[in-house]
Amino acid sequence: MMSVIVLLHRWLGIAFCLLFAMWFATGIVMHFVPFPSLTEAERFAGLAPVDRAEVRIAVADAVTASGIGDATRVRLIQRSDGPVYIVSAPSRAGAVRASDGGDASVASSDIALAIARDHARSRGLDAARAAIVARAGYDQWSVPNGFDRHRPLFRIALGDAAATEVYVSSLTGEIVLDTTRSERGWNLVGSVLHWIYPTILRSNWWLWDRVVWTLSLLALIAALLGAVLGLTRIKLRGGLIGSPYRGWHALHHLIGLAATVFVLTWIFSGWLSMDHGRLFSRGQLTSAEAGVMNASPNWTAAASLNRQPISLSAREIEWFAFNGNLYRRDRMGLAGQTLIEAGDAPRDRSTGFLDAHELRGLTARLAAGCGVPSVLADSDDYPAQSTVPGAPVYRSRCGDLWFDIDGADGNLLQRLDSSRRAYRWFYGALHTLDFPALMAHPRLRDVLIVGLCMLGLVFSVTGIVIGWRRLRFSLSVRAIGPGRSGRNA
């Protein structure tokens, strides 16, 4: 049995030692440079105040014109070509001109370029030399599935000092992503390698999922076999742990013993990052829950909300249904909004969010036995954040099932059952060390992550050396022939 373990570990180690080294090295990069995205602060900073004089059709008419019968949300924003309603459903979105109800999708490169320039100027970015780079379904930075409802995307280079590129949705005309030269460069040696994320593979999610899951599982098996061998080969010398090996093999053995717990938990949790419902729940609503949460409202009722004046400084107006009631929220700033319920008065800055009573009405329809929703603390073991700074996130506990809902816009942020809560620790905590105690001391967490990944990298390098030597020996034996090799041994 032990000879089988030795053989499997040897050849799996040779096959995966480079992959291990890459994962540890790129993990350090990823800790400091995340994958490019458009933050909510950047998105909102790029919006201009809505020109209400150009808004000539009602929300209900915009929904009808969009042809999206299951619309759950409508937003009104200002684009370079006029105000536009963005009509959204759970799986699709579309844009309608607020002036006449016409299709506001973007087919023209000139319009996409104008939208990008206005967005950049609103953010204080230099867009004097902006130019269209491509119009494509996928590239290296737009492969995540969240962009599916916006493809194809216009990629526009601003020509500024940071080499910023922004992406315009052809379906809604919104800016949905931005990248800089620095982000692209670091991510090429960070997340692209770490996640095995080349465009040609990642654009096929089904294939990418299975390839990376399989590679991660084989790497985990190699690490487990190595741990078994390492522990069984320990030699005690004068009360100290020693190794029967010499040279690089001894280094690999001793460093492996020191890093065993970290390597195993990190590789295991990395494999779980590709779980996608295989062992743990995915945190998704059931069809019955989705029917409650994403119920399409009677959009004609939105007319009653328009009796309340919209602020001249509003940059985004959104209409949404929550627990059968229709709401309008006007956003004047990133952290400032007013919220109006149909038939109610606007709420001021301090109460411009949904309250616990409104949340309880919805969650009682989602599940049985729900308690009074409580506001989530920043230090909660299962954190969730609103898109609006300072807005409350409510947690409703319905027995084993928890729902976290954004008090700013009524969106579900998390659905946590016991399986999903366990996943938070087995994946998130073990892989990123986001334990609450460490999150309270970010510098200590940085040191631990870098130090442990460096330890894993050094361990992997010893494996690379041993693997290369083994390969050279095996190739030389094959070239010479087993008989002569034996006589010369």
Residue, then its C-alpha position, 0 to 999 in steps of 0.5 A: m500500500m505504501s509503495v502505491i502512495v509513494l508512486l502516486h505522490r511522486w508522479l502527481g507531484i511532478a505533474f502539479c508542483l508548478l501549479f502549486a508554486m503558481w497558486f501560492a505566488t499568484g495568491i499573494v498578488m491577488h490579496f493586494v490586487p483584486f480582479p478588475s471591476l467597476t465599483e459602485a462609487e465609480r459607477f455613481a461618480g460617472l452619472a450626471p443629473v437626470d434632465r427631467a424636462e426630456v422625460r416624456i413617458a411614464v414608467a409603465d409605458a417604458v416597461t411596455a415598450s421594453g417588452i420585458g414582461d417580468a420586469t422587477r426594477v426600472r432605473l432612470i439615468q442620464r446618458s449622453d444621448g438623453p435620459v434612459y429607462i433601464v428596465s430589468a428582470p431577473s435574467r435580462a435587461g433593456a433600455v428605453r428612451a425616456s423621451d419617446g419610448g424608443d429602443a435605447s440599445v447602443a449599436s453605434s460606436d459614436i454613441a458608445l464613445a460619447i457615453a464613455r467620454d461623459h462618464a470619464r469626465s464626470r469622474g475627473l478622468d482625461a478622455a480627450r484621446a478616447a477611442i473605440v478599441a473593440r466591440a466583442g462578446y468576451d475579452q480577458w476582463s469581461v469573461p465573468n457571467g455577470f456581463d452576459r446580460h450586457r454583451p456584446l460590449f464596447r471597449i473604449a481606451l480613454g488614452d489617459a496616463a493610467a491607460t484606463e479602458v471602460y466597457v459600454s453595454s450594448l443593451t443598456g448603454e451603461i458603463v459596466l467595467d473599467t480597467t487600468r494598465s496597472e490592474r491588467g498587468w498585475n492580474l495577468v500574473g495574479s488572478v488570470l493565472h490563479w483561476i486558470y482564466p484564459t479567455i478561450l477557456r473561461s468564456n465556456w463556463w461549463l468547460w472551465d468549471r470542470v477543468v479547474w475543479t478536476l485539476s484542483l481535486l487532483a492537486l488536493i489528492a497529491a497534497l494529501l498523499g504527501a502529508v501521509l508520507g511526510l508524517t510516516r517518514i518522521k525520524l526522531r533524533g534526540g527528541l527533535i523531528g528529523s528526516p531520513y532524507r538528504g539534500w532537497h528531499a530533506l528540505h521538501h520533507l521538513i518544510g512540508l511538515a511545517a506547512t502541512v496544515f496550511v497547504l492542506t487547508w488552502i488547497f482544500s478550500g481552493w478546491l471548494s471555490m469551484d464547488h458550485g453546488r456539488l457539496f454545499s448549497r449555492g445560496q440561491l432562492t428556490s423557485a417559490e422564494a424567487g416568485v415572492m422576491n422577484a414578483s413583477p409589480n403593477w407598474t401603472a401604480a408608479a404614477s402615484l409616486n410621481r406626484q412627489p417631485i424628483s430632486l434636481s440633483a438626482r443622478e439615478i431614480e429607481w422604481f422597485a417592488f417590495n412585498g407587494n408595494l411599489y417604491r421610488r428611490d432618488r439618489m443624489g449622492l453615493a451615500g444619500q437617497t430618499l425613499i418613497e412608498a406609493g401613497d406615502a411621503p418621502r423619507d428624510r436622509s436618516t430614514g431613507f431606507l426600508d425598515a424592519h417592519e417592511l422587511r418582516g412582511l416580506t420574509a414572512r412570505l418567504a419562509a415560516g417562523c421568521g423573527v424580527p429582522s435585525v441590523l447586521a453588525d459590521s463585524d458579523d461572522y457572515p458579513a454582507q454590505s449594502t451598495v449604499p454606504g451607511a445603509p442598513v443590512y437586515r438579517s431575518r432568521c427563519g429557523d435554519l434559514w437566514f435572509d440578508i436584505d439590503g435596506a437601501d434597495g430591497n435586494l437580497l444579498q445572501r440566503l444562508d442555510s446551514s450548508r451555506r454557513a458551513y461553506r463560508w468557513f470551509y472556503g472563505a475563512l480557510h482560503t482568505l483568512d477572513f476570520p473576524a479576529l483577523m479582519a479586525h487587524p488587517r496588517l496582521r492578516d496581510v503578514l500571515i497571508v504573505g508569510l504562509c503563501m511564501l512558505g507554500l511557495v518555497f515548499s513547492v520550489t523544493g518539489i519542482v527541483i525534486g520532480w525535475r531531477r526525477l524526470r531527468f533520471s527517468l528519461s536518462v534510464r529510458a534512453i540508456g535502457p534498463g539493463r545498462s542502467g542497472r549495470n551502471a548503478 
